[in-house]
């Protein structure tokens, strides 16, 4: 049996597709891009384009600074 490469379907950027805005005050949206431990999900997993992943990262960091999101979850 030959072992070929596994090809996954290319994810489309959610923000490009829906023309949605990234706002640091929208904690519900930002939480979908965090793991259960509070880390930011990388671009290759979330499927965001580079531009929107950068905007998302900045928005998450701003929301953490004004205490809308936690920096890390407690164990």
LINBEL-V772644 format. One record per residue. N is the residue number from 1. SS is DSSP state (alpha for helix, beta for strand, coil for the rest). OMEGA is omega as a letter, one per 30 degrees, with the letter a starting at -180 (999 if undefined). Layout:
# LINBEL-V772644
{{N;SS;OMEGA} {N;SS;OMEGA}}
This chain:
# LINBEL-V772644
{{1;coil;a} {2;coil;l} {3;coil;l} {4;coil;l} {5;coil;l} {6;coil;a} {7;coil;l} {8;coil;l} {9;coil;a} {10;coil;l} {11;coil;l} {12;coil;l} {13;coil;a} {14;alpha;a} {15;alpha;l} {16;alpha;a} {17;alpha;a} {18;alpha;a} {19;coil;a} {20;coil;l} {21;coil;l} {22;coil;a} {23;coil;a} {24;coil;l} {25;coil;l} {26;coil;a} {27;alpha;l} {28;alpha;l} {29;alpha;a} {30;alpha;a} {31;alpha;l} {32;coil;l} {33;coil;l} {34;beta;l} {35;coil;l} {36;coil;l} {37;coil;l} {38;coil;l} {39;coil;a} {40;beta;l} {41;coil;a} {42;coil;a} {43;alpha;a} {44;alpha;l} {45;alpha;a} {46;alpha;l} {47;coil;l} {48;coil;l} {49;coil;a} {50;alpha;a} {51;alpha;a} {52;alpha;l} {53;alpha;l} {54;alpha;l} {55;alpha;a} {56;alpha;l} {57;alpha;l} {58;alpha;l} {59;alpha;l} {60;alpha;l} {61;alpha;l} {62;alpha;l} {63;alpha;l} {64;alpha;a} {65;alpha;l} {66;coil;l} {67;coil;l} {68;coil;l} {69;coil;l} {70;coil;l} {71;coil;l} {72;coil;l} {73;coil;l} {74;coil;a} {75;coil;999}}
